[in-house]
């Protein structure tokens, strides 16, 4: 298939779902964020429902309708509402369609960035890598159905990897963090991959902070509340693709009290783990080559997925996008690991969001009722299946780390051996 045909099909498949599906928590939050941002309300506070546009009201004190990201995403959702408002077409499905566009565009551009990088190092595998991402059911659901924008953040990370200059690489990496904070785990490898290491590290860290501060000051959004909201996401827990999901399984069978909460420090374990594996990657690969940088970023991603308390399905985007490059360019034998991670994350998503019923909420008002009925029928089995999947997911991540560290360094970037 031609490159443009692959991309066109990838776009069309996502757009088919774009206007009538959405996650009843996250996408509903984008609906509220866009509206209230344009109407002068800070997104860093509880956002009320939007008359005529909101489609879900499932929030609780444990999961309030407030944004937990740097202020760029509220501006993007606000821009989409502005386009909707000036269109003069008062149809909620149009607003939902517009909100999906930055997400879908980001996902397709990420696929193209993967293609460009692979084509540079191993042209024969470039179309395979592009097809893998464009036709991935997980990527399609996360962008076209769920409306989650991790691909947009990872796009800037890939742009940083593709870039040659240290300044451009650091700026791009910093913007990736500004889009969504998770790419901060790549700051050190990206900054130390060039010559001006200290300056690059300052740029990659300062970019999201200074741009966020500028937005907050310009719009008058409360800085202390913003900092508090962002801090709360660092140790955040919940049902997870990591082994910490065992807590919820044990609660479901009565082995742990329903009120049990893990010690607070557990939520911060991922930070020293990521730093440790960053150091290991530096000693092993030095960040200075194509191979070394990609392997280092992949190693850090896998460590994050293992040690983070709450690993949502969309977090697999970071490891999978790098894994596709790894398989296409250097390590064909690892294809089963990438496919395994994708399949497990996809299966977890379908079970965690029973049969994808919640995603029909924008057009099916009884979706929460039907979802609750399905969960009630298979509640214990559902928790057991999720626990097994989280164990397999963690095992695959650990196996991938071992495979990376066992591989002999020194292979040139154009040697796709495996």
N, C-alpha and C positions, 0 to 999 in steps of 0.2 A: 504494500500500500504506500502511496505517496504521503509525504510528510503533511501536506496541507489537508489531505483527506482524513488522516488520523486525527488531526487537530479539530477539523470541522465536526467529525462524528463525536469527539469528546465534548465539544461545546454543546452540540444539539442534545445529547443524552442528558447533560446537566440542566439545560434550559427547560427540558420537558417537565422536570420536577420543580423548577425554581419558584413558580408563582403560587403553588397550592400546598406545599409542604413546609415544615419547619419544626424545630425542636420547641416543645411547649415551655421550656424554661429559657434556654439561650436565645432562640430566635424571637420569642416574645419580648425578651429583654432588649434586643436590637430595635424592635418596633417602638418600645417605650423610649429608648435612649435617643433615637433619631428625632422623634417628635418633641420631647422635652428639651433637648439641646437647642433646637431651633427656637423654642419658645422661652429661652432664657434661664432654664433650670439647670443647675449643676447635676451631672450624672452621678456624682459621688454622694449619693443619698438615696433613700427609698423612692423609687419612681412609681407613681400611680399608673393605673391602666389608662389607655387612650381611648376615649369614646369613639366607636365606629371603626377602630383599627386593631385594638387588642383582641386576641383570640384565645388567650389562656390566662387563668388566674390560679396558679398552683403554688404560689410562694408561701413561705412560712418564716418564723423568726430565725430558723436555721439556714434558710436560703432566701434572703430578701432580694427584692428586685432592685439591685444596685450594681453598677459596673465595677469590675475588678481589674481594669486594664489601664495602661497609660492613656492619656487623653486624645491620642490620634484616632483611635477607633470611634469614640463618640463623635468626632468631627466628620468622619466618613459616613456614619449612619445619619448624622444631621444633614450632610450634603444630599444623601439619597432622599430624605424627607423633603428637602427644599425642591428638588427636581419634581417630586410627586405633587407638591403643593402648587407649583407654578404650571404644571401640566393642565390643571383644571379638570382632570378626570378623577372623580371621587370614588375610587374603587379600591378597596383594601388589597385585592390581589395584585394590582399594579404596584402598590407600595412594597408588598412582599417580593415581587419580581425585582424591583430596583434594589432592595436591600441585598438580594443574592448576587447582584452583578459584581461588586468588588471581590466577593468570595470566589465566584466561578472564574473570573478573569485571573485572579491570583493563582488558582489551582492550575489552570491551563498554562499560564506563563511559567509556573514551576515545572510543569511537564516539558515545556520548550527549553527551559534553562538546563534541565537534566539532559535533554537531547543535544544541546549545543556543547555541553561539557564532554559528553561521551563521544560525540562526533569528532571532537578535537583529538582524543586519545585513542579511540578504537572505532572508526567510522562504521565498520560492519555491524556493530551492535547498537548503533544510535536509534534506528527505527524500533528495535525491540524495546529499548528503554522508554521511548516515547509512548509506544502502545501500552506498555505495562502500566504507566501512570494514567494515561487518558482513559483506558478501559478498565481500570481497577474499580471493582464495585465498592470498595471501602472509600476510595477518593471521591467517587461519584456521590455516595451517600453523605459523606462529611461536608462536601461543598454544595452540591445541588439540592440535597434534601435537608440535612441538618442546618446548614448555613453557618458552619464554623470556619474560622478564617486562619487556621494554623498554616495552611499552604501559602497564604499571603506573606506571613512572617518568614517562612522558610525560603520563599522566593528571594528575599533580600540576602539571606545567608548564602544561597547558591550564587547570587550575583557577586557577592564578596569573594567566594571561592574562585569564580571565573576571572575576576579582576586581577590585573597584574600589579598595579600601583598600590603601595601600602596605605596611602591616604584614602583612596577610593574604596579599598577593601574594608578599612576600618569604618568609614562613613556608612557603607552599605550594611555592615554587621550591626552598627549602632541603630540604624533605621529598622532593621529586623527586630531588635529588642523593643523599639518604640511601638511597633505594630502589636507585638505581644511579647511579654517579658521573658518567655522561655528561652529564646536565643541568647540570653545573657550567658548561658552556659558555654557558648562558643567564643566569648570575648577574648580570652587569653590565647587560644590557638590562632584565631584570626589576626590578633594584634602582633603576635610574636612570629608570624610567618614571613615577615618582610625584614627590611634592614632597620628602619627607624622604629625600634620596638617600643621604647618608652612613649614617644609621641603617638604611635598607633594605639597603644593601650589607653592613653588619655582620650583619644578621639572616640574609640569604640564605647567607652564608658560614659564620656561626657555628652555624646550626641543625644541619647534618649533622655538624659536628665535635663539638659539645658533646653531642649526643644519642648519637653513637657512643662518645665517651669515657665517658659515663654507663653505657652498656650494658657496655662492656669492664670497667669498674671493678666494676659490680654482679655480673657473672658470673665475674670473675677471669681473663678471657682475656688472654694476654700482649700488652701494648701494643707493645713493640718489634717482635715478629714480625708483628703486624697491620699496622704501618706499612710494614714491609719488603715484605709481601705486596701491599699496595695500591700501593706505589711501583712494583712490578714490572709492573703492568698499564699504566702510563702509556706506556712506549715499546714495548709488546708488538708483535711482528711475527708474520707467518704468511700463509698463502694468503688473498688479499684481493680485495674488490670495487674497490679503488683501483688506480691504475696501478702500484703497487709489486708487484702480482702478476706483472709482467713478469719479476722475478727468478726466480720458480718456473718460468715458461715457459722461460726461457733455460737454466735448470738441466736441464729435462726433455729439451731437444734437444742438450745438451752444450756450449752456447755459454758457459756459466759452470760452474766447478767445483762439484760437489755440496756441497762444504764452504764455499762462499762465503757470507759473512754481511755485509750492508750495514753501513756505519759506524754506531756507536752513536748519534751525534747525529741520524740520520735519524728515529729513533723519536720525537723530541721536536719535529719541525718543525711538527706540527699546532698546538702551543701558541701560538707567535708568529703563525701564520697565523690562528687564531681571534681572537686579540687584535687583529690588524690589521683583519680584517673587522668586528669589533665597533666599532672606531673609525670605519671607513668607514660603517657603518650609522648610527652616532650622528650623524656629520656630514650624512648624507643624510636621515635620518628623525627623529632626535631622540628616538625611543622614546616620545613623548608621546601619540600617537594610536593608535587601534585598528589602522589601516593601518600606521603606522610601526613599532609593536611587532611585529606578525606578520611584516612584511617583514624586520625586523632579525633575528628569531629564525630565520627561514627562511634568510637569507643566512649566518648563523653555522653553521647545520646543514650547508649545502652545502659551506662551506669545510672543515668538519670531515671530511666524507666524501671530499673531494678530497685532503687532506694527511695524513690519518691513515694510518699504514703498514698496519695490519690493520683492514680494514673488513669486519666480518661482515654477513651478510645482514640480521640484525635491526636493524642500525644505520640502515637505510633508514626504519625506523619514525618517526624524529624528523623527517626532511625530508618524508616522505609525509603525516604527519598535519597538518603546517603547510601543505603544498602543497594538500591538499584544501580547506582553508579559503580559501587564496589564490584558487583556481579558482572556488569557489562564491560568493565575495563580490566579488572584485575583477577577476579576470583569466581569463575563460573561454577565451581563446586559448591559455593555458598548459596546458590540459587534456592535450595530447599529451605535454608534458614529464612531468607527474605519472604518466600512464599508462605512458610509456616507462621511467621509473625503476622503477615497480612491476614491469613485465614483465621487465626486465633482471635485477632482484634475484631475482625468482621463478625465472627460468631458471637463473641462477647457483646458486641453492639446490638445484635439481633435479640439476644436473650435479655440484656440489660434494658432494652427498649422493646418490650415484648412484641415480636413479629412486626416491628416498625410501626405499630398502631399509633403511638404518640405523635409521629410525624405528620399524621393526617389532620391534626388539630385545627389548622387554618380553615379547613372546609368541612370538618366533621365534628360537630359540637359534642357528641357523645363519646369521643375518643378516650377521654380520661376514665369514663365509666367502664368501657369495654376493656381498657388496659387493666383496671383494677380487678375486673372479673377474671381475666387470664392469669394475673399474678396470684389471685386467691386460689385458683385451681392447682397451680404448680409452684407454690411459694418455696417450699423446702427444696424441691428438685431444682428450682431456678437458682437458689443460693449455692447449692452443691455444684451445679454445672459451672457457675461463675467462678467458684473457688478452684475447680479443676482447671478451667481455662487460664486463670491467673497464674496457677502453678506452672502450666505448660509455657505460658508466655514468658515468665521469668526464666524458666529453664532454657528456652530458645535464646534469650538475651545473654545469659551466662555462657552458653555454648558459643555464641557469636564472639563474645569477648575472648574466650579461650582460643578460638580459631584465629582471631586477629593477632594475638600476642604470640602464638606459636609459629606464625608464618615468618619465614626468613626475610629480614629487611633488605633493601638494596635493589629491588626490582625496579626497572625503569618504568615511567608512566605509560609507555606504549607497549608494555609487555603484559597482555591480559592472560597471564598464566593462571592455572588453578588446579 
